[in-house]
């Protein structure tokens, strides 16, 4: 029988599970039917067996149906290969059937009290007790499964452990009792039992095949679930890859922003260079203005000196106004022309000195002429006296009329000649007066021109003051922009530090994800290895038919193992209850997370749209960056040269600018000191020159007076006739020269006016150019501010995208934890499948009992 059962098991190729591998279950109602048939047909064999043997063959009521079959088999064949069936049946009983021992404790005593009772009654009582006990066991099992690890379950587990200890003790006692009876396997009592057992084993093999099919379907479902989980994990990995791509894109954007920032710094450096150029231009113009101011001051000094000279000359002319107006007009005209000579002051001064010498000569001549006029007036007075004397003599010498007719005629002729001379002199005076009137008109015109020039000078000074004010405003704006630039650079450094921190966190989280993926792969590999090992062991156990001989020796060990497995079963049920609760919580979390996922998907779509827009902008920026890389390389070379010049010390751009500005300030201060010293020396020299000039003017005045005195003496010594002729020639010659000089002075005045107009036009053009340059610089500064604000907005957007990416990474980590928990729950479902298999077997046994009854 044993070999046939093993052959059927091997031939069917059934793979037993963890519970069916160690235990072969024999239903109690089949054993009882075999016993009844044997008792009804073979009465002689029953009578041959003593009552003590019957008591030994029939199990006590405390063990239930499983105990009855176990002890019957042990009494039939002790120390035989079929002892494996009763030991296996002992293991096949569910752990909850231990509670059936309490109501059946009284059934053993009647069997011992009435030894003459038939064995059928005991068998029927065992069947009834087993059916009632099995029903109560199923009810208790359902109650325990519904409570999921409460305090009552713990108490029942403790009672169950104690009862199992008692069962183990009793089973050992029965084994010792059954060792006394030994039946031959070919005994007629065992044939029917073996036939029934063979039928039972075939049915059991069919059941096992059905269970294997169910297990295969369950494994297929598990594989399908595993594939779904693999798909989910693949989707998660794809999303992680997308996130990594987005991170790389964000890195690219950051690099682009860095390049844009470098470009802005380069543009700022260009603006600084332009600003320096503007400052240099302004300094040059200031120098020009200062030079013009010095020229204006020199001209003002010349004017002051000329005014002083004018006052002196006027004083002299007022003294000599009565004598000549012609020389006064010439002197005033020369003085006015000297005032108007702005650009040819030196030449005019020389000419002025020459004119002064000529004026001194003319004054000497004027003095001589005055003396001549005095002489002529005296002569005229004498002639008048003589006329009066003649009239008196006429009155007196009326009587002597005829005698003095000749003398009277001569005297009349002399009188007519003198009158002609007087008329000539009067005509000359009128011509001189007309010349003086023309000179006065020209003087008025020149004064008007001088007033116009003074107004133009005042306007130019006002324009210079306005330009100075505008320059001061530009400097103040430049300082404010420098302060803002410093704040923006600090903000940039802070944002770069935060970006580096987020990168480090992201790298750590990615390493954690990689380690988690490796752990999952290791777990899957270990699981596959365990499954392969289990399959190999099952095949070994199916192929080894000779191992059944050793089960008799390992029965005690299996019994102990049964107790351990029952305790473990109770613990597993508690764990299952906790897992179910956790599953409910996780389902609730999953619903919430799915809602959040939907919202995040919408946000991600919006972000992708923004990213597409930004990518187009980035493409444009890339083109610009490629164009400006050459410029960057050139600036890098310049930076290396600067670093080599600085001794290898790397300085910030602001520090370099500060050093440059400090050096420039020191140089400017030194230049200012030198210029101040030079100005002081020039002032001292001017003071000395003014003193010397005043002394020279005083000496010239003295010399002029001496010259005039000497000329007067010389003129007095000369003859009157020669003086008159020479004076007439000299006057004509001087008039011609003065007319020529007037023509030359008019030409020079016209040239000076044209040059002054050209200078004024050039000043207006330069002022317009400066205004345009300032407006362009202001526009460029406004554009730079707008670009800087755009860059700050882009940085804020990048930071928000990084925060969202970190949030998504956290969500994926939570999802991975949830998948792990679900994986653990799926792994724990293997034990739950074994429990369900045991329940199905118990249900089938109950159905068979009901059918047999």
Secondary structure, DSSP 8 states (H G I E B T S, - for coil): -HHHHHHHHHHHT----HHHHH-----HHHHHHHHHHHHHH-HHHHHHS-HHHHHHHS--GGGHHHHHHHHHHHHHSTTSTTHHHHHHHHHHS-GGGGGGGGGGTTHHHHHHH-TTS-HHHHHHHHHHHHHHHHHHHHHHHHHHHHHTS-HHHHHHHHHHHHHHHHHHHHHHHHHHHHTT----TT-HHHHHHHHHHHHHHHHHHHHHHHHHHHHHHHHHHHHHHHHHHHHHHHHHHHHHHHHHHHHHHHHHHHHHHHHHHHHHHHHHHHHHHHHHHHHHHHHHHHHHHHHHHHHHHHHHHHHHHHHHHHHHHHHHHHHTTTT-SHHHHHHHHHHHHHHH-SS-HHHHHHHHHHHHHHHHHHHHHHHHHHHHHHHHHHHHHHHHHHHHHHHHHHHHTSTTTTTTHHHHHHHHHHHHHHHHHHHHHHHHHHHHHHHHHHHHHHHHHHHHHHHHHHHHHHHHHHHHHHHHHHHHHHHHHHHHHHHHHHHHHHHHHHHHHHHHHHHHHHHHHHHHHHHHHHHHHHHHHHHHHHHHHHHHHHHHHHH-SGGGGGGGTTHHHHHHHHHHHHHHHHHHHHHHHHHHHHHHHHHHHHHHHHHHHHHHHHHHHHHHHHHHHHHHHHHHHHHHHHHHHHHHHHHHHHHHHHHHHHTS----HHHHHHHHHHHHHHHHHHHHHHHHHHHHHHHHHHHHHHHHHHHHHHHHHHHHHHHHHHHHHHHHHS-HHHHHHHHHHHHHHHHHHHHHHHHHHHHHHHHHHHHHHHHHHHHHHHHHHHHHHHHHHHHHHHHHHHHHHHHHHHHHHHHHHHHHHHHHHHHHHHHHHHHHHHHHHHHHHHHHHHHHHHHHHHHHHHHHHHHH-
